[in-house]
Amino acid sequence: MKNRRFLVGLAGVAAVVSYLMWTGVRDSMVYYMTPAELVARIEAEPAFRDVGVKVSGRVVEGSWQRLPGPEHEFRVADLADPGVVFSVRFDDVVPDTFNDRAEVVLEGKFGPGEVFEARTVLTKCGSRYEAAKEDFAT
């Protein structure tokens, strides 16, 4: 009898912990997309603007503008389809490796006025950390 109550209590605790873990993960999930996927999804489903997403693309050369304060505006193009471009607004300090040709990962929402409102901007800088061609010479 005591073992049965213990097992029922243990199952109840496990169920509550599982529920809390699932809701915590679900609430913090962020979808990862390309700019082409994001634009197509918003055209098909306008309510998707309210969903937080991660988008990877390349900063369009010559589009970066530093505005008063820490605000930045630039355009991002799809890596596979450079014809798909959208504007980005970011109200914080950009990473040191950010430039006009940087490959970036943005996290935020596609807001009104066809502007992606980024909460986070990360830059990819593989060339800085890859071995030089001379290192592979035999």
DSSP file (Angstrom, degrees, kcal/mol; ACC not computed):
  #  RESIDUE AA STRUCTURE BP1 BP2  ACC     N-H-->O    O-->H-N    N-H-->O    O-->H-N    TCO  KAPPA ALPHA  PHI   PSI    X-CA   Y-CA   Z-CA
    1    1 A M     >        0   0    0      0, 0.0     4,-2.0     0, 0.0     5,-0.2   0.000 360.0 360.0 360.0 -44.5    0.0    0.0    0.0
    2    2 A K  H  >  +     0   0    0      1,-0.2     4,-2.3     2,-0.2     5,-0.2   0.906 360.0  51.0 -65.0 -40.9    2.8    2.4    0.9
    3    3 A N  H  > S+     0   0    0      1,-0.2     4,-2.5     2,-0.2    -1,-0.2   0.878 107.7  53.6 -63.7 -36.5    4.7    1.6   -2.3
    4    4 A R  H  > S+     0   0    0      2,-0.2     4,-2.3     1,-0.2    -1,-0.2   0.926 110.0  46.1 -65.6 -44.6    1.6    2.2   -4.3
    5    5 A R  H  X S+     0   0    0     -4,-2.0     4,-2.6     2,-0.2    -1,-0.2   0.896 112.3  52.1 -63.7 -39.8    1.1    5.7   -2.9
    6    6 A F  H  X S+     0   0    0     -4,-2.3     4,-2.7     1,-0.2    -2,-0.2   0.931 110.6  47.0 -62.0 -45.2    4.8    6.4   -3.4
    7    7 A L  H  X S+     0   0    0     -4,-2.5     4,-2.4     2,-0.2    -2,-0.2   0.878 112.4  49.8 -65.7 -38.3    4.6    5.4   -7.0
    8    8 A V  H  X S+     0   0    0     -4,-2.3     4,-2.2     2,-0.2    -1,-0.2   0.919 113.1  46.8 -65.6 -43.3    1.4    7.5   -7.6
    9    9 A G  H  X S+     0   0    0     -4,-2.6     4,-2.4     2,-0.2    -2,-0.2   0.907 112.1  50.3 -63.3 -42.2    3.1   10.5   -6.0
   10   10 A L  H  X S+     0   0    0     -4,-2.7     4,-2.5     1,-0.2    -2,-0.2   0.900 110.3  49.8 -62.8 -42.1    6.2    9.9   -8.0
   11   11 A A  H  X S+     0   0    0     -4,-2.4     4,-2.2     2,-0.2    -1,-0.2   0.888 110.4  51.3 -64.4 -38.6    4.2    9.7  -11.2
   12   12 A G  H  X S+     0   0    0     -4,-2.2     4,-2.2     2,-0.2    -2,-0.2   0.921 111.1  46.8 -64.1 -44.7    2.4   12.9  -10.3
   13   13 A V  H  X S+     0   0    0     -4,-2.4     4,-2.6     1,-0.2     5,-0.2   0.917 112.2  50.8 -63.6 -43.1    5.6   14.8   -9.7
   14   14 A A  H  X S+     0   0    0     -4,-2.5     4,-2.5     1,-0.2    -2,-0.2   0.887 110.0  50.5 -62.1 -39.1    7.1   13.5  -13.0
   15   15 A A  H  X S+     0   0    0     -4,-2.2     4,-2.3     2,-0.2    -1,-0.2   0.912 111.6  47.1 -65.6 -42.7    4.0   14.6  -14.9
   16   16 A V  H  X S+     0   0    0     -4,-2.2     4,-2.5     2,-0.2    -2,-0.2   0.921 113.6  47.6 -65.8 -44.1    4.2   18.1  -13.4
   17   17 A V  H  X S+     0   0    0     -4,-2.6     4,-2.4     2,-0.2    -2,-0.2   0.920 112.3  49.9 -63.2 -43.6    7.9   18.4  -14.1
   18   18 A S  H  X S+     0   0    0     -4,-2.5     4,-2.5    -5,-0.2    -2,-0.2   0.911 111.0  49.7 -60.8 -43.0    7.3   17.2  -17.7
   19   19 A Y  H  X S+     0   0    0     -4,-2.3     4,-2.5     2,-0.2     5,-0.2   0.930 111.6  47.9 -62.4 -46.1    4.5   19.7  -18.2
   20   20 A L  H  X S+     0   0    0     -4,-2.5     4,-1.9     1,-0.2    -2,-0.2   0.889 112.5  49.2 -63.6 -39.5    6.6   22.6  -16.9
   21   21 A M  H  X S+     0   0    0     -4,-2.4     4,-2.3    -5,-0.2     5,-0.2   0.929 111.9  48.8 -65.1 -44.5    9.6   21.6  -19.1
   22   22 A W  H  X S+     0   0    0     -4,-2.5     4,-2.8     1,-0.2    -2,-0.2   0.926 112.7  46.1 -63.6 -45.8    7.4   21.3  -22.2
   23   23 A T  H  X S+     0   0    0     -4,-2.5     4,-2.1     1,-0.2    -1,-0.2   0.870 112.6  51.7 -67.4 -34.6    5.7   24.7  -21.7
   24   24 A G  H  X S+     0   0    0     -4,-1.9     4,-1.0    -5,-0.2    -1,-0.2   0.913 113.6  43.1 -66.7 -42.1    9.1   26.3  -21.0
   25   25 A V  H  X S+     0   0    0     -4,-2.3     4,-0.7     2,-0.2     3,-0.4   0.920 114.0  51.2 -67.8 -44.4   10.6   24.9  -24.2
   26   26 A R  H >< S+     0   0    0     -4,-2.8     3,-0.7     1,-0.2    -2,-0.2   0.890 109.8  49.5 -62.3 -40.3    7.5   25.7  -26.3
   27   27 A D  H 3< S+     0   0    0     -4,-2.1    -1,-0.2     1,-0.2    -2,-0.2   0.753 114.7  44.4 -71.7 -23.8    7.4   29.3  -25.1
   28   28 A S  H 3< S+     0   0    0     -4,-1.0    -1,-0.2    -3,-0.4    -2,-0.2   0.410  84.3 121.2-102.0   2.8   11.1   29.9  -25.9
   29   29 A M    <<  -     0   0    0     -3,-0.7     2,-0.4    -4,-0.7    23,-0.2  -0.415  41.0-169.0 -67.7 139.4   11.2   28.1  -29.3
   30   30 A V        -     0   0    0     -2,-0.1     2,-0.2    21,-0.1    23,-0.2  -0.999  18.1-129.2-130.3 130.3   12.3   30.3  -32.2
   31   31 A Y  E     -a   53   0A   0     21,-1.2    23,-4.2    -2,-0.4     2,-0.5  -0.547  15.6-142.3 -79.5 143.5   12.0   29.2  -35.8
   32   32 A Y  E     +a   54   0A   0     21,-0.2     2,-0.3    -2,-0.2    23,-0.2  -0.927  32.4 158.9-108.6 126.5   15.0   29.4  -38.1
   33   33 A M  E     -a   55   0A   0     21,-3.3    23,-1.7    -2,-0.5    20,-0.0  -0.893  39.7-114.9-140.1 166.5   14.4   30.5  -41.7
   34   34 A T     >  -     0   0    0     -2,-0.3     4,-2.5    21,-0.2     5,-0.2  -0.646  41.3-107.3 -91.9 161.9   16.0   32.0  -44.8
   35   35 A P  H  > S+     0   0    0      0, 0.0     4,-2.6     0, 0.0     5,-0.2   0.892 121.6  53.1 -57.1 -39.0   14.8   35.4  -46.0
   36   36 A A  H  > S+     0   0    0      1,-0.2     4,-2.1     2,-0.2     5,-0.2   0.911 110.3  47.0 -63.5 -41.6   13.0   33.7  -49.0
   37   37 A E  H  > S+     0   0    0      2,-0.2     4,-2.4     1,-0.2    -1,-0.2   0.907 112.8  49.8 -65.4 -41.3   11.2   31.4  -46.6
   38   38 A L  H  X S+     0   0    0     -4,-2.5     4,-2.3     2,-0.2     5,-0.2   0.936 112.0  46.3 -63.9 -47.6   10.2   34.2  -44.3
   39   39 A V  H  X S+     0   0    0     -4,-2.6     4,-2.1     1,-0.2    -1,-0.2   0.916 114.8  47.6 -63.1 -43.1    8.9   36.5  -47.0
   40   40 A A  H  X S+     0   0    0     -4,-2.1     4,-2.0    -5,-0.2    -1,-0.2   0.899 111.7  50.3 -64.3 -40.6    6.9   33.6  -48.6
   41   41 A R  H  X S+     0   0    0     -4,-2.4     4,-2.4     1,-0.2     7,-0.2   0.893 110.8  48.5 -66.1 -39.8    5.5   32.5  -45.2
   42   42 A I  H  < S+     0   0    0     -4,-2.3    -1,-0.2     2,-0.2    -2,-0.2   0.881 110.2  51.6 -69.6 -37.2    4.4   36.1  -44.4
   43   43 A E  H  < S+     0   0    0     -4,-2.1    -1,-0.2    -5,-0.2    -2,-0.2   0.901 117.3  39.8 -63.7 -39.1    2.7   36.5  -47.8
   44   44 A A  H  < S+     0   0    0     -4,-2.0    -2,-0.2     1,-0.3    -1,-0.2   0.818 132.9  22.0 -77.7 -31.9    0.8   33.2  -47.3
   45   45 A E    ><  -     0   0    0     -4,-2.4     3,-2.4    -5,-0.2    -1,-0.3  -0.734  63.1-174.2-141.7  85.6    0.1   33.8  -43.6
   46   46 A P  G >  S+     0   0    0      0, 0.0     3,-1.6     0, 0.0     4,-0.1   0.753  82.7  68.3 -56.2 -26.7    0.1   37.5  -42.4
   47   47 A A  G >  S+     0   0    0      1,-0.3     3,-1.6     2,-0.1     4,-0.1   0.659  78.9  81.7 -67.7 -13.1   -0.4   36.5  -38.8
   48   48 A F  G X  S+     0   0    0     -3,-2.4     3,-1.7     1,-0.3    -1,-0.3   0.647  70.2  81.6 -66.7 -13.6    3.2   35.0  -38.9
   49   49 A R  G <  S+     0   0    0     -3,-1.6    61,-0.3     1,-0.3    -1,-0.3   0.786  85.9  57.8 -59.9 -27.0    4.5   38.5  -38.3
   50   50 A D  G <  S+     0   0    0     -3,-1.6     2,-0.4    -4,-0.1    -1,-0.3   0.481  87.9  94.5 -84.2  -2.2    3.8   38.0  -34.6
   51   51 A V  S <  S-     0   0    0     -3,-1.7    59,-0.4    -4,-0.1     2,-0.3  -0.768  78.6-123.5 -94.9 132.0    6.0   34.9  -34.4
   52   52 A G        +     0   0    0     -2,-0.4   -21,-1.2   -23,-0.2     2,-0.3  -0.557  40.4 176.1 -71.3 133.6    9.7   35.3  -33.3
   53   53 A V  E     -aB  31 108A   0     55,-2.7    55,-2.2    -2,-0.3     2,-0.4  -0.910  31.5-131.8-136.0 161.5   12.0   33.9  -35.9
   54   54 A K  E     -aB  32 107A   0    -23,-4.2   -21,-3.3    -2,-0.3     2,-0.4  -0.966  27.4-171.6-111.3 134.6   15.7   33.6  -36.6
   55   55 A V  E     -aB  33 106A   0     51,-2.6    51,-3.3    -2,-0.4     2,-0.4  -0.989   9.8-156.4-130.6 135.1   16.8   34.5  -40.1
   56   56 A S  E     + B   0 105A   0    -23,-1.7    23,-0.4    -2,-0.4     2,-0.3  -0.938  35.1 120.6-112.6 133.1   20.2   34.0  -41.8
   57   57 A G  E     - B   0 104A   0     47,-2.2    47,-2.9    -2,-0.4     2,-0.4  -0.905  55.6 -84.0-164.9-168.4   21.3   36.2  -44.7
   58   58 A R  E     -CB  77 103A   0     19,-2.6    19,-3.0    -2,-0.3    45,-0.2  -0.952  38.8-114.4-119.0 136.2   23.9   38.6  -46.0
   59   59 A V  E     -C   76   0A   0     43,-2.9     2,-0.4    -2,-0.4    17,-0.3  -0.486  37.3-115.7 -65.2 131.5   24.0   42.4  -45.4
   60   60 A V    >   -     0   0    0     15,-2.8     3,-2.1    -2,-0.2     4,-0.3  -0.578  36.7-106.7 -72.8 125.9   23.4   44.2  -48.7
   61   61 A E  T 3  S+     0   0    0     -2,-0.4    40,-0.1     1,-0.3    -1,-0.1  -0.279 101.5  13.2 -57.9 130.8   26.6   46.2  -49.5
   62   62 A G  T 3  S+     0   0    0     -3,-0.0    -1,-0.3     2,-0.0    39,-0.1   0.439 101.0  99.0  85.1   1.2   26.1   49.9  -49.0
   63   63 A S    <   +     0   0    0     -3,-2.1     2,-0.3    37,-0.2    -2,-0.1   0.628  49.0 107.2 -95.9 -13.1   22.8   49.5  -47.1
   64   64 A W        +     0   0    0     -4,-0.3     2,-0.4    10,-0.1    10,-0.2  -0.515  43.4 178.3 -74.7 125.2   24.1   49.9  -43.5
   65   65 A Q  E     -D   73   0A   0      8,-3.3     8,-2.5    -2,-0.3     2,-0.6  -0.995  21.5-146.8-126.5 129.4   23.1   53.2  -41.9
   66   66 A R  E     -D   72   0A   0     -2,-0.4     6,-0.2     6,-0.2     3,-0.1  -0.862  23.1-163.9 -92.9 121.3   24.0   54.1  -38.3
   67   67 A L        -     0   0    0      4,-2.7     4,-0.1    -2,-0.6    -2,-0.0  -0.454  39.3 -61.3 -97.5 172.4   21.2   56.3  -37.0
   68   68 A P  S >  S+     0   0    0      0, 0.0     3,-0.8     0, 0.0    -1,-0.2  -0.258 110.9   3.7 -55.6 139.6   21.3   58.6  -33.9
   69   69 A G  T 3  S-     0   0    0      1,-0.2    23,-0.1    -3,-0.1    -2,-0.0  -0.475 128.1 -37.9  79.4-155.6   22.0   56.6  -30.7
   70   70 A P  T 3  S+     0   0    0      0, 0.0    22,-0.7     0, 0.0    -1,-0.2   0.326  99.6 125.0 -87.0  11.5   22.6   52.8  -31.0
   71   71 A E  E <   - E   0  91A   0     -3,-0.8    -4,-2.7    20,-0.3     2,-0.3  -0.489  36.4-175.5 -80.0 139.3   20.0   52.4  -33.8
   72   72 A H  E     -DE  66  90A   0     18,-3.0    18,-2.7    -6,-0.2     2,-0.4  -0.971   9.8-166.5-131.3 145.2   21.1   50.7  -37.1
   73   73 A E  E     +DE  65  89A   0     -8,-2.5    -8,-3.3    -2,-0.3     2,-0.3  -0.997  22.5 144.3-129.7 138.4   19.2   50.1  -40.4
   74   74 A F  E     - E   0  88A   0     14,-1.9    14,-3.1    -2,-0.4     2,-0.4  -0.958  40.9-110.9-159.2 171.8   20.4   47.8  -43.1
   75   75 A R  E     - E   0  87A   0    -15,-0.3   -15,-2.8    -2,-0.3     2,-0.4  -0.880  22.5-153.6-114.0 146.6   19.1   45.4  -45.8
   76   76 A V  E     -CE  59  86A   0     10,-2.7    10,-2.0    -2,-0.4     2,-0.3  -0.969   6.4-160.3-123.2 135.3   19.5   41.7  -45.8
   77   77 A A  E     -CE  58  85A   0    -19,-3.0   -19,-2.6    -2,-0.4     8,-0.2  -0.825  28.4-103.0-112.1 152.1   19.5   39.4  -48.8
   78   78 A D        -     0   0    0      6,-2.0   -21,-0.1     3,-0.7     6,-0.1  -0.480  24.3-137.6 -67.9 140.1   18.9   35.7  -49.1
   79   79 A L  S    S+     0   0    0    -23,-0.4    -1,-0.1     1,-0.2   -22,-0.1   0.893 103.2  35.7 -68.5 -39.5   22.2   33.7  -49.6
   80   80 A A  S    S+     0   0    0      1,-0.3    -1,-0.2     2,-0.0    -2,-0.0   0.807 130.7  30.7 -84.0 -31.3   20.7   31.4  -52.2
   81   81 A D    >   -     0   0    0      3,-0.1     3,-2.5     1,-0.1    -3,-0.7  -0.754  65.5-175.5-130.3  84.1   18.4   34.0  -53.9
   82   82 A P  T 3  S+     0   0    0      0, 0.0    -1,-0.1     0, 0.0    -3,-0.1   0.594  78.2  73.9 -60.2  -9.9   19.9   37.5  -53.6
   83   83 A G  T 3  S+     0   0    0     -6,-0.1     2,-0.8     1,-0.1    -6,-0.0   0.672  78.4  83.0 -75.8 -16.3   16.8   39.0  -55.2
   84   84 A V    <   +     0   0    0     -3,-2.5    -6,-2.0    -6,-0.1     2,-0.3  -0.811  63.7 159.0 -91.0 111.4   14.9   38.4  -51.9
   85   85 A V  E     +E   77   0A   0     -2,-0.8     2,-0.3    -8,-0.2    -8,-0.2  -0.972  16.8 177.4-135.5 144.0   15.8   41.4  -49.7
   86   86 A F  E     -E   76   0A   0    -10,-2.0   -10,-2.7    -2,-0.3     2,-0.2  -0.984  30.6-106.5-143.9 159.3   14.2   43.1  -46.7
   87   87 A S  E     -Ef  75 115A   0     27,-0.9    29,-3.1    -2,-0.3     2,-0.4  -0.518  29.1-158.3 -83.8 150.2   15.0   46.0  -44.4
   88   88 A V  E     -Ef  74 116A   0    -14,-3.1   -14,-1.9    27,-0.2     2,-0.4  -0.983   7.0-164.0-130.1 139.4   16.2   45.5  -40.8
   89   89 A R  E     -Ef  73 117A   0     27,-2.6    29,-2.1    -2,-0.4     2,-0.4  -0.994  10.3-178.9-122.2 131.6   16.1   47.8  -37.8
   90   90 A F  E     -Ef  72 118A   0    -18,-2.7   -18,-3.0    -2,-0.4     2,-0.4  -0.993  15.4-162.5-134.7 124.7   18.3   47.1  -34.8
   91   91 A D  E     +E   71   0A   0     27,-0.6     2,-0.3    -2,-0.4   -20,-0.3  -0.375  65.4  59.9-105.5  52.5   18.3   49.2  -31.7
   92   92 A D  S    S-     0   0    0    -22,-0.7     2,-0.4    -2,-0.4    -2,-0.1  -0.907  96.4 -61.7-157.9-176.4   21.5   48.1  -30.0
   93   93 A V        -     0   0    0     -2,-0.3    28,-0.2     1,-0.0     3,-0.1  -0.629  51.1-132.8 -80.0 130.8   25.2   47.9  -30.6
   94   94 A V        -     0   0    0     -2,-0.4    28,-0.1     1,-0.1    -1,-0.0  -0.468  33.3 -89.6 -79.5 156.2   26.2   45.7  -33.6
   95   95 A P    >   -     0   0    0      0, 0.0     3,-1.7     0, 0.0    -1,-0.1  -0.200  35.4-111.4 -61.5 157.1   29.0   43.1  -33.2
   96   96 A D  T 3  S+     0   0    0      1,-0.3    -2,-0.1    -3,-0.1     0, 0.0   0.810 117.5  54.5 -58.8 -32.1   32.6   44.1  -33.9
   97   97 A T  T 3  S+     0   0    0     26,-0.1    -1,-0.3     2,-0.0     2,-0.2   0.381  81.1 118.6 -87.1   5.3   32.7   41.9  -37.0
   98   98 A F    <   +     0   0    0     -3,-1.7     2,-0.3    25,-0.1    -4,-0.0  -0.537  35.1 145.6 -73.5 134.1   29.6   43.5  -38.5
   99   99 A N    >   -     0   0    0     -2,-0.2     3,-1.2     4,-0.0   -40,-0.2  -0.889  62.8 -77.8-153.2-175.0   30.1   45.2  -41.9
  100  100 A D  T 3  S+     0   0    0     -2,-0.3   -37,-0.2     1,-0.3    -2,-0.1   0.557 128.2  35.1 -70.4  -8.9   28.5   45.9  -45.2
  101  101 A R  T 3  S+     0   0    0    -40,-0.1    -1,-0.3   -41,-0.1   -40,-0.1   0.202  87.7 135.7-126.8  14.2   29.1   42.4  -46.5
  102  102 A A    <   -     0   0    0     -3,-1.2   -43,-2.9   -44,-0.1     2,-0.5  -0.297  55.4-128.0 -70.1 146.4   28.7   40.3  -43.3
  103  103 A E  E     -BG  58 124A   0     21,-0.8    21,-3.4   -45,-0.2     2,-0.3  -0.846  41.1-170.8 -88.1 127.7   26.7   37.1  -43.2
  104  104 A V  E     -BG  57 123A   0    -47,-2.9   -47,-2.2    -2,-0.5     2,-0.5  -0.840  29.8-148.4-126.3 156.8   24.3   37.6  -40.3
  105  105 A V  E     -BG  56 122A   0     17,-2.7    17,-2.5    -2,-0.3     2,-0.4  -0.995  25.7-165.5-119.9 121.1   21.8   35.7  -38.1
  106  106 A L  E     -BG  55 121A   0    -51,-3.3   -51,-2.6    -2,-0.5     2,-0.4  -0.835   9.6-163.5-108.9 143.5   18.9   37.9  -37.0
  107  107 A E  E     +BG  54 120A   0     13,-2.2    12,-3.8    -2,-0.4    13,-1.8  -0.996  47.5  69.7-125.4 128.2   16.4   37.2  -34.2
  108  108 A G  E    S-BG  53 118A   0    -55,-2.2   -55,-2.7    -2,-0.4     2,-0.3  -0.966  74.6 -59.3 167.1-151.1   13.2   39.2  -34.0
  109  109 A K  E     - G   0 117A   0      8,-1.7     8,-3.3    -2,-0.3     2,-1.1  -0.950  35.9-117.2-131.7 148.7    9.9   39.8  -35.7
  110  110 A F  E     - G   0 116A   0    -59,-0.4     6,-0.3   -61,-0.3   -59,-0.1  -0.755  48.6-167.4 -84.6 102.1    8.9   41.0  -39.2
  111  111 A G    >   -     0   0    0      4,-2.2     3,-0.7    -2,-1.1     4,-0.5   0.015  27.6 -62.5 -85.6-172.6    7.1   44.2  -38.2
  112  112 A P  G >  S+     0   0    0      0, 0.0     3,-0.5     0, 0.0    -1,-0.2  -0.295 115.3  40.2 -68.0 156.8    4.8   46.7  -40.0
  113  113 A G  G 3  S-     0   0    0      1,-0.2     3,-0.1    -3,-0.1    -2,-0.1   0.686 126.6 -79.2  77.0  17.5    6.1   48.6  -43.0
  114  114 A E  G <  S+     0   0    0     -3,-0.7   -27,-0.9     1,-0.2     2,-0.5   0.841  94.2 135.8  59.1  36.1    8.0   45.5  -44.2
  115  115 A V  E <   -f   87   0A   0     -3,-0.5    -4,-2.2    -4,-0.5     2,-0.6  -0.967  53.8-135.3-118.4 128.3   10.8   46.0  -41.7
  116  116 A F  E     -fG  88 110A   0    -29,-3.1   -27,-2.6    -2,-0.5     2,-1.0  -0.727  16.3-148.6 -80.7 120.8   12.3   43.2  -39.7
  117  117 A E  E     -fG  89 109A   0     -8,-3.3    -8,-1.7    -2,-0.6     2,-0.3  -0.791  17.9-155.8 -95.2  98.5   12.7   44.4  -36.1
  118  118 A A  E     -fG  90 108A   0    -29,-2.1   -27,-0.6    -2,-1.0   -10,-0.3  -0.549  25.4-179.9 -81.7 135.1   15.8   42.6  -34.8
  119  119 A R  E    S+     0   0A   0    -12,-3.8     2,-0.4     1,-0.3   -11,-0.2   0.686  80.1  26.8 -95.2 -29.2   16.3   41.9  -31.1
  120  120 A T  E     - G   0 107A   0    -13,-1.8   -13,-2.2     2,-0.0     2,-0.4  -0.997  62.3-169.0-137.1 138.3   19.6   40.1  -31.7
  121  121 A V  E     + G   0 106A   0     -2,-0.4     2,-0.4   -15,-0.2   -15,-0.2  -0.986  10.6 178.5-128.0 120.7   22.2   40.4  -34.5
  122  122 A L  E     - G   0 105A   0    -17,-2.5   -17,-2.7    -2,-0.4     2,-0.4  -0.932  16.1-144.3-117.0 144.0   25.0   37.9  -34.8
  123  123 A T  E     - G   0 104A   0     -2,-0.4     2,-0.5   -19,-0.2   -19,-0.2  -0.866   5.2-141.1-109.5 145.0   27.7   37.8  -37.5
  124  124 A K  E     + G   0 103A   0    -21,-3.4   -21,-0.8    -2,-0.4     3,-0.1  -0.883  23.0 172.8 -98.2 131.1   29.2   34.8  -39.1
  125  125 A C    >>  +     0   0    0     -2,-0.5     3,-0.8     1,-0.1     4,-0.6  -0.420  14.3 152.1-138.6  61.0   32.9   35.3  -39.7
  126  126 A G  H >>  +     0   0    0      1,-0.2     4,-1.2     2,-0.2     3,-1.1   0.850  69.0  62.0 -61.9 -37.3   34.2   32.0  -40.9
  127  127 A S  H 34 S+     0   0    0      1,-0.3    -1,-0.2     2,-0.2     3,-0.1   0.796  97.2  59.3 -64.1 -26.7   37.1   33.4  -42.9
  128  128 A R  H <4 S+     0   0    0     -3,-0.8    -1,-0.3     1,-0.2    -2,-0.2   0.820 115.6  33.3 -69.6 -28.7   38.6   34.9  -39.8
  129  129 A Y  H << S+     0   0    0     -3,-1.1    -2,-0.2    -4,-0.6    -1,-0.2   0.462  97.0  98.7-109.5  -3.8   39.0   31.5  -38.2
  130  130 A E  S  < S-     0   0    0     -4,-1.2     2,-0.1     1,-0.1    -3,-0.0  -0.514  81.6 -99.9 -83.7 154.4   39.7   29.3  -41.2
  131  131 A A        -     0   0    0     -2,-0.2    -1,-0.1     1,-0.1    -2,-0.1  -0.443  40.6-110.7 -70.4 145.0   43.1   28.2  -42.1
  132  132 A A    >   -     0   0    0     -2,-0.1     3,-1.3     1,-0.1     4,-0.5  -0.367  26.3-111.2 -71.7 156.4   44.8   30.1  -44.9
  133  133 A K  G >  S+     0   0    0      1,-0.3     3,-1.3     2,-0.2     4,-0.5   0.832 117.5  62.7 -58.4 -33.3   45.4   28.3  -48.3
  134  134 A E  G >  S+     0   0    0      1,-0.3     3,-0.8     2,-0.2    -1,-0.3   0.800  93.3  63.4 -63.4 -27.7   49.1   28.4  -47.6
  135  135 A D  G <  S+     0   0    0     -3,-1.3    -1,-0.3     1,-0.2    -2,-0.2   0.739 101.6  51.0 -69.2 -20.7   48.6   26.2  -44.5
  136  136 A F  G <  S+     0   0    0     -3,-1.3    -1,-0.2    -4,-0.5    -2,-0.2   0.551  83.5 111.8 -93.4  -8.1   47.3   23.4  -46.8
  137  137 A A    <         0   0    0     -3,-0.8    -3,-0.0    -4,-0.5     0, 0.0  -0.382 360.0 360.0 -66.8 141.2   50.3   23.5  -49.2
  138  138 A T              0   0    0     -2,-0.1    -1,-0.1     0, 0.0    -4,-0.0   0.445 360.0 360.0-106.0 360.0   52.5   20.4  -48.9
